[in-house]
Amino acid sequence: MLSLEKISELLGKESELLLQHTSSTIDKSLLHLPGPETVNEIYGPSSRNPQVLRSLGQLFGSGRLANTGYMSILPVDQGVEHSAGASFAKNPVYFDPENIVKLAIEGGCNAVASTFGVLASVSRKYAHKIPFLVKINHNELLTYPNHFDEVLFGTVEEAWNLGAMAVGATIYFGSENSDRQLVEIAHAFERAHELGMATVLWCYLRNDAFNKDVDYHLAADLTGQANHLGVTIQADIIKQKLPEVNGGYKALNTGTSSYGKLDERIYTQLTSDNPIDLCRYQVANCYMGRMGLINSGGASKGAEDLADAVRSAVVNKRAGGAGLISGRKAFQRPMADGVALLNAIQDVYLNKEITVA
């Protein structure tokens, strides 16, 4: 178990900024915070049927973070999303789907998220040992020239048949295909709930216009609105990249074009420059935490991965989020090291000295 001292050491020069921060934006008393009674108290009063609540109970009740209200998920859909060779060349054992599931189990994760093919290939052996989260749509990089469009790779019924507790999907908000994706996934999530499965939405932004002087794909105001659209179609859990900047709406509102709607209080009262406050705005857009926010772990950078993963977990937890979903940092290294990294993430959520800001 990582001590607070070790976590502080990994945070380095950001230690005080992140561990000592007191938020003066959206007060934590307004949030629905993760806890042992998350399923009963937060999801229970909703329209979700008992089968969905049971699935959520299994997701929140598995792994090292069982019954804390927090989640640690291993996602490995990179064989499609980033191509198998590019994703698994560093560690070819993960061409074999069984090793993906083994890593999630050994790493103490709440669930393993992957493709229809990966999870179906080992479902009879593992579906009863760790909750399966089937990613039902993907962006593939074999079409020439490459384009960016999430398309369905199977049906919700297929996910249910292979024993999944949940389905996941991506919508590229801001893209030319986002309206179609929104309708497709809203219908898919409705069907998943009918069958008793939980739903997780990757609320990602995708538009070349969002790349300006900085990358506004990571802007708190834009990602926050993407989250709000995600919970609108009744996603139970939102996956989002950690925000690094703000002011996306302002940057895209030029003298010649108008984009979206904004209120200056988004920038002056509801957020600050602190990473925790930027993330809290994302939590606020998940119905003040009624639907859990899990942030992504990001790409592997080698030696920096452990510190980066711990930092992301600290920001998410102190913002009021519900956990982390980290893949490449874990599976693009030897399994023992991947397990250690996943455990380090979980240690942040298990450490009672790290509280909501």
C-alpha positions in Angstrom: 0.0 0.0 0.0 1.4 3.4 -1.0 1.8 5.7 1.9 0.8 9.4 1.7 4.5 10.2 1.9 5.2 8.0 -1.1 2.3 9.5 -3.0 3.6 13.0 -2.2 7.0 12.0 -3.5 5.5 10.8 -6.8 3.6 14.0 -7.2 6.9 15.9 -6.9 6.6 19.7 -7.2 2.8 19.4 -7.6 2.4 17.7 -4.2 1.2 20.8 -2.3 -0.9 22.1 -5.2 -2.8 18.8 -5.4 -2.8 17.4 -1.8 -3.3 20.7 0.1 -5.8 22.3 -2.3 -9.1 23.6 -0.8 -11.7 24.1 -3.5 -13.6 27.4 -3.5 -15.5 26.8 -6.7 -18.3 24.2 -6.4 -18.5 23.2 -2.8 -18.1 19.4 -2.1 -21.3 19.6 0.0 -23.2 19.9 -3.3 -21.8 16.7 -4.7 -23.1 13.2 -4.6 -19.8 11.6 -3.4 -18.7 7.9 -3.9 -19.1 5.7 -0.9 -20.1 2.2 0.3 -23.8 3.0 -0.3 -23.3 4.4 -3.8 -25.5 1.9 -5.6 -28.3 2.1 -3.0 -28.3 5.8 -2.4 -27.3 7.3 -5.7 -28.4 4.8 -8.4 -31.2 3.2 -6.3 -33.7 6.2 -6.5 -33.4 6.3 -10.3 -35.5 4.5 -12.9 -32.9 1.8 -13.3 -34.4 -1.7 -12.8 -33.2 -4.2 -10.2 -31.2 -6.1 -12.7 -29.2 -3.0 -13.6 -28.7 -2.2 -9.9 -27.4 -5.7 -9.4 -24.9 -5.3 -12.3 -23.8 -1.9 -10.8 -23.5 -3.7 -7.5 -21.2 -6.3 -9.0 -19.1 -3.6 -10.7 -18.7 -1.6 -7.5 -18.4 -4.7 -5.4 -15.4 -6.3 -7.2 -11.6 -6.0 -6.9 -9.5 -4.2 -4.3 -11.8 -1.2 -4.3 -14.9 -3.3 -3.6 -17.7 -1.5 -1.8 -15.8 1.8 -1.6 -17.8 3.6 -4.3 -14.7 3.9 -6.4 -13.7 2.0 -9.5 -10.4 0.8 -11.2 -11.0 -0.6 -14.6 -8.6 -2.1 -17.1 -9.6 -1.1 -20.7 -7.9 -2.8 -23.6 -9.6 -2.1 -26.9 -6.5 -0.7 -28.4 -6.2 -3.7 -30.7 -8.9 -2.0 -32.8 -8.7 1.7 -31.7 -4.9 2.1 -32.2 -4.2 -1.1 -34.2 -3.0 -4.4 -32.6 0.6 -4.2 -33.7 1.2 -0.6 -32.5 -0.5 -1.4 -29.2 1.0 -4.8 -28.4 4.4 -4.7 -30.0 5.9 -3.6 -26.6 4.4 -6.6 -24.9 3.3 -9.3 -27.4 1.7 -11.6 -24.8 -1.4 -9.3 -24.9 -2.2 -10.5 -28.4 -3.6 -13.4 -26.4 -6.9 -12.1 -24.9 -6.5 -14.3 -21.8 -3.6 -12.3 -20.6 -5.7 -9.1 -20.7 -8.2 -10.7 -18.4 -5.5 -12.1 -16.2 -3.9 -8.7 -15.8 -7.3 -7.2 -14.7 -7.8 -10.0 -12.1 -4.2 -9.9 -10.8 -4.3 -6.1 -10.7 -7.4 -6.1 -8.5 -9.6 -4.2 -11.0 -13.4 -3.8 -10.6 -13.8 -4.8 -14.3 -12.1 -5.5 -17.5 -13.2 -3.6 -20.6 -12.5 -4.9 -24.1 -13.9 -5.9 -27.5 -16.5 -8.5 -28.4 -13.8 -10.7 -29.7 -11.5 -10.5 -26.7 -14.1 -11.1 -24.1 -16.0 -13.7 -26.1 -12.9 -15.8 -26.6 -12.5 -16.4 -22.9 -16.0 -15.8 -21.5 -16.8 -19.3 -20.2 -13.5 -19.3 -18.2 -13.6 -15.8 -16.8 -17.1 -14.0 -17.0 -18.0 -15.3 -13.5 -14.6 -14.3 -12.1 -14.5 -10.6 -13.0 -17.2 -8.3 -14.4 -16.9 -7.9 -18.2 -17.5 -4.5 -19.8 -17.9 -4.9 -23.6 -17.0 -2.0 -25.8 -19.6 -2.1 -28.5 -18.2 0.5 -31.0 -14.8 1.4 -32.2 -12.8 3.7 -34.6 -10.7 1.4 -36.8 -7.5 2.7 -38.5 -7.4 0.5 -41.6 -9.7 2.5 -43.9 -7.5 4.6 -46.2 -7.2 7.4 -45.6 -7.8 7.1 -41.9 -10.9 8.7 -40.7 -12.4 9.1 -37.2 -15.8 7.6 -36.8 -17.0 5.2 -34.1 -19.1 2.4 -35.6 -20.9 -0.5 -33.9 -19.1 -3.8 -34.0 -21.9 -5.9 -32.6 -25.2 -5.9 -30.7 -26.1 -5.4 -27.0 -27.6 -8.9 -27.1 -24.2 -10.3 -28.0 -22.7 -8.6 -25.0 -25.4 -10.0 -22.8 -24.9 -13.5 -24.2 -21.2 -13.6 -23.4 -21.9 -12.7 -19.8 -21.2 -9.0 -19.7 -22.2 -6.9 -16.7 -21.9 -3.7 -18.7 -21.5 -2.3 -22.2 -19.4 0.7 -23.1 -19.3 3.0 -26.1 -17.6 6.1 -27.4 -19.2 9.2 -28.9 -17.0 11.6 -30.7 -18.7 14.8 -29.6 -18.0 17.7 -31.9 -17.4 15.5 -34.9 -19.5 15.4 -38.1 -20.8 12.0 -37.2 -21.7 12.7 -33.5 -25.4 13.1 -34.1 -25.6 9.6 -35.6 -23.5 8.1 -32.8 -25.6 9.9 -30.2 -28.8 8.3 -31.6 -27.2 4.8 -32.0 -25.7 4.7 -28.5 -28.9 6.1 -26.8 -30.8 3.2 -28.3 -28.1 0.7 -27.4 -28.0 1.9 -23.8 -31.8 1.7 -23.5 -31.6 -1.9 -24.7 -28.7 -2.6 -22.3 -30.7 -1.3 -19.4 -33.7 -3.5 -20.5 -31.4 -6.5 -20.3 -30.0 -5.5 -16.9 -26.6 -4.3 -17.9 -24.9 -1.1 -16.7 -23.7 1.5 -19.3 -20.4 3.4 -19.6 -19.9 6.2 -22.1 -16.5 7.4 -23.4 -17.4 11.1 -23.8 -14.6 12.2 -26.1 -14.2 15.3 -28.2 -13.0 15.0 -31.8 -12.7 17.9 -34.3 -9.6 19.3 -35.9 -10.9 22.8 -35.1 -10.5 22.1 -31.4 -6.7 22.2 -32.0 -5.6 25.8 -31.8 -2.9 27.4 -29.8 -3.6 24.7 -27.2 -5.6 21.4 -27.5 -9.1 22.3 -26.5 -10.1 18.6 -26.7 -8.9 18.7 -23.1 -10.8 21.9 -22.1 -12.9 21.7 -19.0 -15.9 23.6 -20.4 -16.1 21.5 -23.6 -15.5 18.1 -21.9 -17.9 19.1 -19.2 -20.6 19.6 -21.7 -19.8 16.3 -23.4 -20.3 14.7 -20.0 -23.7 16.4 -19.6 -24.8 15.0 -23.0 -23.6 11.6 -21.9 -25.6 11.5 -18.7 -28.6 12.8 -20.7 -28.7 9.5 -22.6 -28.6 7.7 -19.2 -25.0 6.5 -19.1 -24.4 5.1 -15.6 -20.7 6.0 -15.7 -18.9 8.6 -17.7 -15.3 8.1 -18.9 -13.5 11.3 -19.8 -10.0 12.6 -20.2 -8.7 14.8 -17.5 -9.0 18.5 -18.4 -5.8 20.4 -18.8 -7.1 23.8 -20.0 -10.3 25.8 -20.0 -11.9 28.3 -22.3 -12.7 26.1 -25.3 -15.9 28.0 -26.0 -14.1 31.3 -26.0 -11.4 30.1 -28.3 -13.9 28.7 -30.8 -16.0 31.9 -30.7 -14.1 34.1 -33.2 -15.1 37.3 -34.9 -16.4 35.4 -37.9 -18.2 32.4 -36.3 -20.3 31.7 -33.2 -20.0 28.4 -31.4 -22.1 27.0 -28.5 -23.2 29.0 -25.4 -21.2 30.1 -22.4 -21.5 32.0 -19.2 -18.5 33.9 -17.8 -19.2 32.3 -14.4 -18.0 29.0 -15.9 -14.5 30.5 -15.8 -14.7 32.9 -12.8 -16.8 31.0 -10.3 -17.2 27.4 -11.3 -13.6 26.6 -12.1 -10.1 27.8 -11.4 -6.7 26.9 -12.8 -6.2 24.1 -10.3 -6.5 20.7 -12.0 -8.8 19.5 -9.2 -11.3 22.4 -9.9 -11.1 21.8 -13.6 -12.0 18.1 -13.0 -14.7 19.1 -10.5 -16.5 21.0 -13.3 -16.6 17.6 -15.2 -18.1 16.0 -12.1 -20.7 18.8 -11.8 -21.8 18.1 -15.4 -22.4 14.4 -14.4 -25.4 15.6 -12.4 -23.2 16.7 -9.5 -21.8 13.2 -9.3 -25.0 11.2 -9.5 -23.4 9.5 -12.4 -19.8 8.5 -11.6 -16.9 10.2 -13.4 -14.0 8.0 -14.2 -11.0 9.6 -15.9 -8.7 7.9 -18.4 -5.1 7.1 -17.6 -3.7 8.2 -21.0 -0.9 7.0 -23.1 2.2 5.2 -21.8 5.2 7.5 -21.4 7.6 4.9 -20.0 9.4 5.9 -16.8 6.8 8.6 -15.9 3.8 6.3 -16.0 3.6 5.5 -12.3 3.8 9.2 -11.2 1.3 10.1 -14.0 -1.2 7.5 -12.9 -1.0 8.4 -9.3 -1.4 12.1 -10.2 -4.5 11.3 -12.2 -6.0 9.3 -9.4 -5.4 12.1 -6.9 -7.0 14.7 -9.1 -10.0 12.6 -9.8 -10.6 11.6 -6.2 -10.1 15.0 -4.7 -12.4 16.5 -7.4 -15.2 14.1 -6.4 -14.8 11.6 -9.2 -15.4 7.8 -9.0 -12.2 6.3 -10.2 -9.7 5.7 -13.0 -9.7 3.6 -16.1 -6.2 3.0 -17.2 -5.0 0.6 -19.9 -1.8 1.4 -21.9 0.2 2.4 -18.8 -0.5 -1.1 -17.4 -0.5 -3.5 -20.4 2.5 -2.0 -22.3 4.9 -3.3 -19.6 5.6 -6.7 -18.0 2.6 -8.1 -16.2 4.1 -7.7 -12.7 4.8 -4.1 -13.3 1.3 -3.6 -14.8 -0.2 -5.1 -11.6 1.9 -2.8 -9.5 0.8 0.3 -11.4 -2.9 -0.7 -11.1 -2.4 -1.3 -7.4 -0.8 2.1 -7.0 -3.9 3.8 -8.6 -6.1 1.8 -6.2 -4.0 2.8 -3.2 -4.9 6.5 -3.8 -8.6 5.6 -3.5 -8.0 3.4 -0.4 -5.9 6.1 1.3 -8.2 7.8 3.8 -5.8 10.7 4.2 -6.6 11.8 0.6 -10.0 13.4 0.8 -12.3 15.3 -1.4 -11.2 18.9 -1.7 
